[in-house]
Amino acid sequence: GPSSARSPGSLPHNRTILGETCQIALSGFPALLTQTDTADHTLTEAALKVRGGNTETADIADLFHSDEGGRVDHFRIAAEMIVEPHVTDDFGRPAEASSTFLRYEVKIGYEPSEFPGTLGRLVLRSEALDYITQGDAAKRLKFPHSASLFRGSVVVNKRRVKSGYISVREADDGQTEVVVHQDGGSRGPGQVAPAKSAPRTIVGTSNTSATPTILAARREMQRWQLLALEPSAMRRPDRFQADPFITANGEHVPAAVHRLASEAQRRGEDPQSVYAAIANRLVGLLPVHGLEVDVDDVRQLLTLEVEELQGVRLPAASLSDGTLRFLTLAVLAADPEARGLICMEEPENGIHPARMPEMVRLLKDLAVDPTEEPGPDNPFRQVIVATHSPAFVQLQDKNDLLFALDTSIRGPGGRPVRTLRCRPLERTWRASSGAASVGEMTILDYLLWPPGAQLTLALSDRTEHARSIHSHSRGPIRRGADSTPAEPVR
């Protein structure tokens, strides 16, 4: 049914989601919001891209399916995000946002085609971009952080009028109009456009310094990535002219490392320090002596190589899939230009259980440290991962965990419908802030060996007793439970 989702953009720096439906939480919001794609595509084209289909095979009307039967006529998506104030427009002109803590919301509807045998289209019902003041920021950013070093440096608001940057109003003919307000706070009427006929959102088409705060919101959402690292892409060498930034599928790792080393050299630093920093992380997984990019001037190729302890140099393409994934994340962690939201599913894949702490440490280092001021040595990044691995879960700080529950709630028509809810553990900062939570008994599957395990150490009587209780009853949701008890997703 009609739904609202909050982006993790203004939430804590690192968190892990448990449960099979986590892909909805990770890919559904940033991609369905379509801001990255609508810079070059219409709403409909972007939605088809998200669905993994095309105009010949996919039906975007499925996005409006309701468990109550039939379809609803719209859905809402909302995001609260902290944006970087200094941005550059598509013409290379610098601009400065007047507010950095923003709430963005869109309502998207479906318009069936007038002709049988053809797809309908998505229509923009409403769009709003509002600012959040420093005072309200203290109430909304409840995760542990430094008020002076972190919040004081990233939350800025110079706007002194009540209106936000984008709003909607009803025209004389009853149609909804989207209003773009002056960034400087002018009380003029603003620029007006009909919502229904807009092929793209206002944020998705903002590309000039004339609307710096809207542009900053667009730039922020363009940085959101759902990493789906492909071994073939990570193994591929790069041409000299390749884009020197790692893509969502893991391409251009050699070019990215070469750029970091070249930038260090231009600053008068030793480029070997870049290679050493990445190699030092890799040592946690396999014995290597060093890492370097081989520059082939004849073929104009960049190839990432690792040096074993015996001095043998091998192309990074010879590494295992799990080690390559770790190496790619290590390069991202070393890159101060890699900022924004990073989502990833099951980062533990291909990692030996004994080496799992190294992956956990790398993911935490990849995220911004909210006790310090963000900057080149503390890039403004947030990391969200989905996992089904008990070993990976057990290595997490419980404050960083969310448990994905397939939950029943009351739908718009009054009937129960199934939806997804991400719940924190009890006695964590989210639970203390009033969020409904779950107890450890609910996630016992992640804390104990599975029933029927053939190879285990001897369990204590206390642990056996806990398993016996778990087999008869799932732990209830704490505080503010939904209309029906939720079962944990397996």
N, C-alpha and C positions, 0 to 999 in steps of 0.2 A: 504494500500500500504506500501512500505518500509517506516519505521518510525524510529524516534529517540526519546528517552525519557530521561529526566534528573532525577536522583535520588534526593530525598530531603536530602541526607546525608550531603551536605554542605550548606543547606539552613537554614532558621531560626529555632529556637528551638521548636516552637509550631505553628500549623496552623490548620484551619478548612476548609474543602472543602464542598461546598453545591452542591446538584444536584443528580439525580437518577443514573447517570453513574459513580458515585464516586468509585464504586468497581473496575472499570478498573484502576483508578489512584492508588488505594491502593494495590490491589492484583496483578495487571498485571505486574508492574515492578519488585518488589523484587522476586516474585515467578517465573515469566517467565525467568528472568535472570538465575534462576536455580542454583545459587551458593550454597545455603544451601543444596539443594537436590543432586547436582551433586558430592558432596563429597562421596556419597554412591551409586549414580545411574548414568546411562548414560543420555545424553541430552534428548533422546527420552523418557526414563522412567520418568524423572523429569517433562517433559512437560505434559505427560499423567496424572501425579499426580496433576499438577496444574489445568488441565482441569476437574479434578474430575472424570475421567474415568479410564479405564484399557485397556489392549491390546485387549479385546474382544468387547468393546463398543465404544471407543473414536477414533476419527480420527484427528491426529495432523495436517493434511493438512488444516483443517479449520483455523488454525492460520495464513495462508497465503491468506485468502480470501480478495478480493478487491471489493469495491463497483462499480468499473468500469466493473465488470464481470470477471469471471475466478479467477486465483490466481497469485500472484506475486512470484518471485523466492527466495526472502530473506527478512528479516527485520533486522534492527539495533537497538540496545539498548545501551545507554551510561549512565554512572553514574559519578558524581563528589562527592567524599566523603573525610571526614577527618577521618583517622584511628588512633588507639592508637599505639604508637611506640613500646612498650614493649609487646611481645607476647611469647607464649610457643608452641613449635611444638608438633606433636603427640607422640613424644618420651620423652617429658618432658624437652626438652632442651630450655633454654631461648634464645631469639633473639631480635634484635633491628632494626626496619625499618630505612632506611636512608632518607626516605621522608614520610610525613604523609598526605599531601594534594594530592590526586590522581584522575586521570580521567581514567576510565575503559570503554572500548567499545568492543562489540562483534557483529559480523554479522553472522546470522544463516540462513541457507538455508534448503530446503526440497528435499530429494531424493526419488522418488517413488520406490516402490518395483518392482523387476523384475518378481515377481510371482503374478498372480491374486488372489484376496481374502485375501491378507495379507497387513499389514500396511507398509508405507514407513518409513523413519527415518530422524531425524534432522542431519544436518552436519554443522560443524564449518567452516565458510568461512574465518573469520579473527578474531583476538583477539589482543587488545592493552592495555597496562597499562603504562601511562605516569605520570610524576610528575608535580606539580604546585609550582612555587617558592613563597617565601614570598612576593616579590614585586607584582606578579600577584594575590596573595591571597587578597591583599588589594583592588584590582579592582573587584574581583569576590564575595567576602563576603560583600554584600551591606546592609545587615540587621543591625539594631542598635546593637552594641556590643562594648566591651572594647578592643581597639587595643592592649593594654599592658597586661591586665589580661587574656583575652580570646584568641584573635588571636595569640598573642605572645607566649602563652603556648601550643597551640594545633597545630600550623603550623610550621613544622620543615622540612628543606631540606639540606641534606649534599651531595647530588649528584652533581658532577661537570662536567658531560659529557652530551651531547645533547640527546643521545638515552635514551628512557624510559626503563622500565623493561621487557616489552613484546612488540614485534613488529611483522610485517609480511613482507615477501619478496617473490618474484617470483622465483621459481627454474628453472633450465635449461629445464625441461620438461614442463614448463608452469604452474605447480601446485603451489598453495599457501603454503608457509611454515611459521610456527610460530616460532619465535626466542626468547629464554629466555636469556636476557643479565645478565652479572655478576652484583650483587648488589653493589659490591665495585667500579664499574665504569671501570672495565677492558675493553680494546678495542679489546679483542679477539672476535672470531666469535660467541660465545655463543652456547647454546644448541638448536638444530633445530629439529622440528617435523612436519610432514605433517599435514595440517589443516583438510583436508577432511576426513581422516581416524581416526581422534581423537574422541573417544566416549565421552570424557569429555573435559571441558575447562582446560587451564593451571592453572588458579586461583583455579578452583574446585578440582584440584588434588595436589596442593601444600601443603605438610604436613611436611616439614623439615625446619630446621633453615638455610639451605644453601641458601635459597631465602627469607630472612626475610621480605622484603617489599611486595612481592607477598603474603606471608603467612599472613601478617597484613591485606591486602585487603580481603583475604578469611575470616579471623576471624571477620572482621567488618561485612561482608555480612551474615555470619552465625548468627549474633546477630539480624538481621532484623526479626521482628515478625509482623504478621497480627493477632492480638488478636481476637479470636472468642470464647468468654467465655461461656462455657456451664454450666447451673445450676447443672446438675448431676455431672460434674467433680469438680466443686467448693465445692459441698456438701460432697464429698467423704473424709473419714478419710485416713490417710497415714500409711503405714507400717514403721517400724523403718528403713528398708533398702531403702526406697523410695528416689528418686533423690530430694534433698532439694531446687529445683528451680521451680518456677511457669512456667508451659508450656503455649503454645498458647491457649489452650482450658480452662485454669484456674485450671488445676490439681496441686496438691501438695502445696496448700496454708498452711495447718497445718505444713508440713515439712519445708517450707520456713520460717515461723514465728519461729518455734523451732530452726532452724539454726541461725537466727538473734539473738535470745535470748541467745543461747549458745555461740556465738561469743562475745557478749557483756560481758558475764560472764568471758570468757577467757581473755578479756582485763582488767579485774578488775572492770568492770562497773556493775551496777545493771540491771539484765535482765528485771526487771519490767519496766524499762524505755522504752524498746522496745514495750512492750505490751501497755504502757500508750500512747506512741506516736501514735500508730495505733488506739487505742480506742478513743483518742481525735478527730481524724478525723471522726470517726463513729458517734460521738455525734451530728454532724451536720445533720444526717439523722434520728436518733432515740435515745431515752434516754437510754444510757447504762452507767454502772458504771466502767466496766473494761472488759478486754479480756485476755485470757490465753490459753495455750495449755495443755490439759490433757494428761499425759503420762501413758499409761496402760502397765505396764511391763509384765503382764500375757499374754495378747493378742498381745503384741508388736504393739500397735496402738497409733497414735497421732491424737487427736481430738481437733479442735479449738472450744472454748467455749466463750460465751459472758455472762457478768453478768449484769442483769437489776438493776435499781435503788433500787428495793425492795430486792436485794440480791439473787434473783433466778438465777441460772446458767443454760444456755441453750446451746445446740450445735449450732454452726454457721449454720449448715444445716437447722435450723428452720427459718432462715431469708428469706426475700423475694428475688426474683431473682435480682431486681435492687439493693438492699442493699448488696447482695453477690458480685455483680459486683463492686460496690463501694469499698467494703472491699478488694477485690483482687487487685484493683488498688492502694489502700492505702498501702498494703504490698509491692507492686512493688516500690512505691515511697520511702519506708523506706529501700529498699535493694540497697546498693551501687554497688552490683555485677550485677544488672539489668541495662545494658547499651545498647546503640545502638539505632536503629530506632524502634519505636512502632507505629503501625497503628491499628486503631479501627473504626468500623462502629457503629454509633448511640449510643454513650455512655450514652445518656440521657434516654434510654429505662428503664422503671420501676422506674424512679425518679420523685417524686412529683414536679410539677412546682415551688412550693415555695422553694424546696431544690435544684433546679438547680444550683444556684450560688456555692453551695458546690462542685458539680461535676466539674464545670468550674475551681474553685480554685485548686482542686486536680489535674486536668490535667495540669494546668500551673506549679504547684509545681513538677509534675512528670518530666517535661522537664528541661533541663539544663538552668541555668541563664547565658546568654551570657555577662552580665556585670561583672561577677566574674570568677575567675580561676576554671576550672573543677577539681574535686577531690572527695574524699569519701563523703563530705558534699554537693557536687554539681555534681552528676554523669553526665557523658557525654551521655545524652539521647535527642532524638528528638521525638516529638509526632505529629502524623497526624491523624485527625479524620474526618469521613464523617458524615453528619447530614442532616436531613430534618426538623428539629424542629425550628420553628420561635423563640420560647422562648430561646432555646440554642444559636441561632445566635445573638439575640439581646444582649446577655451578653458578647459577644466577643469584644476584641479590633479590630477595623476594619483593622488594619495592619496584623492581623493573619488570615484574611478571603480570601479564593479563591472561585470563583464561577465557577462551571463546566458547560460548554456550549457545546451543540451539534452543531458543526460548519461545514460549507461547505468550502472546500479548493480545489484548483486545484490539481488533481491527476497526476501521472507520465505520463498518456496518454493524459493529457490535459482536461479531463472531470471532472466535480465537483464530489467530494467524501465527505462523512460525516466522521468526526473525532471528538475527544474530545479536548477541550482547557480549561485550568483552568486560569481564569482571576482575577486579584486583583481589589479592588475598587479604583476609582480615588482618588487622593490626599493621597495615601499611599506610603510607601517607594518603593514598587515594581513599582508602576506607575511612580514615580519620576525617577526610574532607566531606564525608556524607555519601560517598558512592556505595551502591550495593556491592557486597563482597562475597567471597566463598571461603570456606575453611579448607585446611589441608586435607581433610578426609575426602573432599570432592576431587582432588587431584592426586589421590593415592596411587593411581596407575603410573604416575610419573615419578613417584618416590620409592616404589618397591619393584622387585622383580615381577614379571608377568606370571599369572597362574599357569602351572604346567611347565615352568622352566626346568630344563633337564640338567643344566650346569649352574649351580649356585653354591654360595657359602652357606653354612648352617645359620638358620634364622633364630633369633632369640624368641623366647615365649612371648615377650611383649609385642614384637613385630608380628608374630603369627596371630595374636589376639586382635591387633589392629586390622590385619587383612580379613579376619573373620567378620568383624563389624562392617568393614567396607563391602563385603560380598552381599550383605543383607540390606544396606541402606546407603544411599549417596548423601553426602553432606549438603545441607540446605544453603541457599543463598542468604546472606546476612543483610539485614537492614534494607528496606525499600525494595523487597522482592517483587518480581513481576506478577501478573495476574494468576499464573500457574507455575508450579515449581519447574525449574530448568534442569535438564539433564546435561552433564558434561559431554562435550563432543569427544568422540574417541578417534 
